[in-house]
């Protein structure tokens, strides 16, 4: 599908142990985005396989694509911050190295686009989403959303998926979260909510063209990660309380809004 959009897009791909899927992911982006001004920033995130070499080979063979390959220390939050640092286009779009949603989140973003909305979430829990999810993931999501509502009073249903955000604003907020791992996106969204910026969850679809049974499955630990999420939520609640005290000072950096 050829996608059209009048703004430029920076695509951020945190890459951790996705050597078998990063090539089809990049091929899909190159194939579909011929009508969009885009750059790709791949952040190799302390892989233990040859993800970096595979991606480097693709870059060398596709010099017509504006792509940068950089490295970061381990952690999704660390990788995303490094990518945001370099991003230069109007909007930032996060894409996993196994392209779980294809370009469905970008297509929904364009469909629902409103310049007043600063942050869009590719939500697997949106009623119009068509996704395949394991039962244990559904259970964890339900528990996580209940805790999120109780601890930080957030109504966002899927705060750990892909996102598309206006660059000008995210450049002012992305260093506020302190989490270095996968909880980073949840914390980033909480600051958008804290300052009253509009956040919209948009529908997505599972991308089935990449074979996830190839060994590039999720690295989520279903015992330890929920415990870590709980403590991250408690720490985030504390940081938000502190931020309320500093809100006037923090708001100065957002005065253009």
C-alpha positions as CSV (number, residue, x, y, z in Angstrom):
1,X,0.0,0.0,0.0
2,X,1.3,3.4,-1.0
3,X,0.9,5.9,1.9
4,X,0.6,9.7,1.4
5,X,1.2,12.3,4.0
6,X,2.1,16.0,3.8
7,X,4.4,16.1,6.8
8,X,7.9,14.5,7.1
9,X,8.3,11.5,9.4
10,X,11.3,10.2,11.4
11,X,11.0,6.4,11.9
12,X,12.7,5.2,15.1
13,X,13.5,1.5,15.2
14,X,15.0,0.2,18.5
15,X,16.8,-3.0,17.5
16,X,17.5,-5.7,20.0
17,X,18.0,-9.3,18.9
18,X,15.9,-9.0,15.7
19,X,18.5,-10.2,13.2
20,X,15.9,-12.4,11.4
21,X,13.2,-9.7,11.1
22,X,15.0,-6.4,10.6
23,X,15.5,-6.9,6.9
24,X,11.9,-7.5,6.0
25,X,10.9,-4.6,8.3
26,X,13.1,-2.2,6.4
27,X,12.0,-3.6,3.1
28,X,8.4,-3.0,4.0
29,X,9.1,0.6,5.0
30,X,11.0,1.3,1.8
31,X,8.2,-0.3,-0.3
32,X,5.2,1.4,1.3
33,X,6.6,4.9,2.0
34,X,7.5,6.0,-1.5
35,X,5.1,9.0,-1.2
36,X,6.3,10.2,2.2
37,X,9.3,12.3,3.2
38,X,10.9,10.1,5.8
39,X,14.2,9.2,7.5
40,X,14.9,6.0,9.4
41,X,17.0,5.9,12.6
42,X,17.9,2.4,13.8
43,X,19.2,2.2,17.3
44,X,21.0,-1.1,17.9
45,X,20.3,-1.8,21.5
46,X,23.0,-4.1,22.9
47,X,21.9,-7.2,20.9
48,X,23.6,-10.5,21.5
49,X,23.0,-11.7,17.9
50,X,24.2,-10.1,14.7
51,X,21.4,-7.6,14.4
52,X,23.9,-4.7,13.9
53,X,25.7,-6.5,11.0
54,X,22.5,-7.5,9.3
55,X,21.2,-3.9,9.5
56,X,24.5,-2.5,8.4
57,X,24.4,-4.7,5.3
58,X,20.9,-3.4,4.4
59,X,22.1,0.2,4.8
60,X,25.0,-0.4,2.4
61,X,22.7,-2.0,-0.2
62,X,20.0,0.7,0.0
63,X,21.9,3.9,-0.2
64,X,18.9,5.6,-1.7
65,X,17.2,5.5,1.7
66,X,17.9,8.1,4.3
67,X,18.8,5.8,7.2
68,X,21.1,6.1,10.2
69,X,22.4,3.2,12.2
70,X,23.5,4.0,15.7
71,X,24.1,2.1,19.0
72,X,22.9,2.6,22.5
73,X,23.2,0.9,25.9
74,X,20.5,-1.7,26.7
75,X,17.0,-0.5,27.4
76,X,14.1,0.6,25.2
77,X,13.9,4.0,26.9
78,X,17.7,4.5,26.3
79,X,17.3,3.6,22.7
80,X,14.3,5.8,22.1
81,X,16.0,8.8,23.7
82,X,19.0,8.3,21.5
83,X,16.8,8.2,18.4
84,X,14.8,11.3,19.4
85,X,18.0,13.1,19.9
86,X,18.8,12.7,16.2
87,X,15.3,13.0,14.7
88,X,14.8,16.0,12.5
89,X,11.4,15.5,10.8
90,X,8.0,16.8,11.7
91,X,6.7,13.6,13.4
92,X,8.3,10.7,15.1
93,X,7.0,7.1,14.6
94,X,8.3,4.2,16.6
95,X,8.5,0.8,14.7
96,X,9.7,-2.4,16.4
97,X,12.4,-4.4,14.7
98,X,9.9,-7.2,13.9
99,X,7.2,-4.7,12.6
100,X,4.4,-6.3,14.6
101,X,1.8,-3.8,13.3
102,X,3.1,-3.3,9.8
103,X,2.2,0.3,8.7
104,X,-1.3,0.1,10.2
105,X,-0.5,2.6,13.0
106,X,0.8,5.1,10.5
107,X,-2.3,4.6,8.3
108,X,-4.6,5.2,11.3
109,X,-2.5,8.2,12.3
110,X,-3.1,9.8,8.9
111,X,-6.8,8.9,8.9
112,X,-7.4,10.4,12.3
113,X,-4.8,13.2,12.0
114,X,-5.6,16.4,13.9
115,X,-2.9,19.0,14.4
116,X,-4.2,19.6,18.0
117,X,-3.4,16.1,19.0
118,X,0.3,15.8,19.9
119,X,0.7,12.1,20.7
120,X,-0.9,9.1,19.0
121,X,-0.8,5.5,20.3
122,X,-1.0,2.5,18.1
123,X,-3.4,0.7,20.5
124,X,-3.9,-3.0,20.4
125,X,-6.8,-2.5,22.9
126,X,-8.7,-0.1,20.6
127,X,-12.1,-1.5,19.8
128,X,-11.4,-1.3,16.1
129,X,-8.0,-3.0,16.3
130,X,-7.5,-6.4,14.7
131,X,-4.7,-8.0,16.5
132,X,-3.5,-11.4,17.6
133,X,-2.5,-11.5,21.3
134,X,-1.5,-14.3,23.6
135,X,-3.9,-15.0,26.6
136,X,-1.1,-14.3,29.1
137,X,-0.5,-10.9,27.4
138,X,-4.2,-10.0,27.7
139,X,-4.2,-10.9,31.4
140,X,-1.1,-8.8,32.1
141,X,-2.6,-5.9,30.2
142,X,-5.8,-6.0,32.2
143,X,-3.8,-6.1,35.5
144,X,-1.5,-3.3,34.3
145,X,-4.4,-1.0,33.3
146,X,-6.1,-1.6,36.6
147,X,-2.9,-0.7,38.5
148,X,-2.3,2.3,36.2
149,X,-5.7,3.7,36.9
150,X,-5.3,3.2,40.7
151,X,-1.8,4.5,41.0
152,X,-1.4,7.3,38.4
153,X,-5.1,7.8,37.4
154,X,-4.4,7.1,33.7
155,X,-7.2,6.2,31.3
156,X,-4.9,5.2,28.4
157,X,-5.5,1.5,27.6
158,X,-2.4,0.6,25.7
159,X,0.6,2.6,26.9
160,X,3.4,0.2,25.8
161,X,2.8,0.1,22.1
162,X,4.0,2.1,19.1
163,X,3.5,5.8,19.1
164,X,3.6,8.7,16.7
165,X,4.3,12.2,18.1
166,X,4.9,15.7,17.0
167,X,8.6,16.3,17.1
168,X,8.6,19.9,18.4
169,X,6.8,18.9,21.6
170,X,8.4,15.5,22.2
171,X,11.8,17.2,22.1
172,X,10.7,19.2,25.1
173,X,9.4,16.2,27.1
174,X,11.4,13.1,26.2
175,X,14.0,13.6,28.9
176,X,11.5,13.9,31.8
177,X,11.0,10.1,32.0
178,X,13.7,8.4,34.1
179,X,12.8,4.8,33.2
180,X,15.5,3.2,31.0
181,X,13.5,0.1,29.9
182,X,10.1,-0.7,28.3
183,X,8.2,1.3,30.8
184,X,9.6,4.5,29.2
185,X,6.6,4.9,26.9
186,X,4.1,4.7,29.7
187,X,6.0,7.3,31.6
188,X,6.3,9.6,28.6
189,X,2.6,9.4,28.0
190,X,1.9,10.3,31.6
191,X,3.8,13.6,31.1
192,X,1.7,14.4,28.1
193,X,-1.4,13.8,30.3
194,X,0.2,15.7,33.2
195,X,0.6,18.9,31.1
196,X,-2.9,18.5,29.5
197,X,-1.8,17.6,25.9
198,X,-4.2,15.5,23.8
199,X,-3.3,11.8,23.5
200,X,-5.3,9.6,21.1
201,X,-5.3,5.9,20.9
202,X,-5.7,4.7,17.3
203,X,-6.6,1.2,15.8
204,X,-3.9,-1.2,14.5
205,X,-3.7,-4.6,12.9
206,X,-1.3,-7.4,13.3
207,X,1.2,-7.6,10.5
208,X,1.4,-11.3,9.4
209,X,4.0,-11.1,6.7
210,X,7.0,-11.5,9.1
211,X,7.3,-14.9,10.7
212,X,7.6,-14.4,14.5
213,X,8.1,-18.2,15.0
214,X,11.6,-17.8,13.6
215,X,13.1,-17.2,17.0
216,X,12.4,-13.4,17.2
217,X,9.7,-13.8,19.8
218,X,9.0,-11.3,22.6
219,X,11.6,-11.1,25.4
220,X,8.9,-10.2,28.0
221,X,9.3,-12.1,31.2
222,X,5.7,-12.8,32.5
223,X,6.8,-13.3,36.1
224,X,9.4,-10.6,36.7
225,X,8.1,-7.9,34.3
226,X,4.7,-7.4,36.1
227,X,6.6,-6.9,39.4
228,X,8.9,-4.4,37.7
229,X,5.9,-2.6,36.2
230,X,4.2,-2.3,39.6
231,X,7.3,-0.7,41.2
232,X,7.8,1.5,38.1
233,X,4.2,2.8,38.6
234,X,4.9,3.6,42.2
235,X,8.0,5.5,41.3
236,X,6.2,7.3,38.5
237,X,3.5,8.4,41.0
238,X,6.2,9.8,43.2
239,X,7.8,11.7,40.3
240,X,4.5,13.1,39.2
241,X,3.8,14.4,42.8
242,X,7.3,16.1,42.7
243,X,6.5,17.5,39.3
244,X,3.3,19.1,40.6
245,X,5.5,21.1,43.0
246,X,7.8,22.1,40.0
247,X,5.0,22.5,37.5
248,X,5.4,26.2,37.1
249,X,9.1,25.9,36.3
250,X,8.5,22.9,34.0
251,X,5.8,24.8,32.2
252,X,8.3,27.5,31.2
253,X,9.9,25.1,28.8
254,X,6.6,24.5,27.2
255,X,5.5,28.2,27.0
256,X,5.3,28.0,23.2
257,X,2.3,25.8,23.7
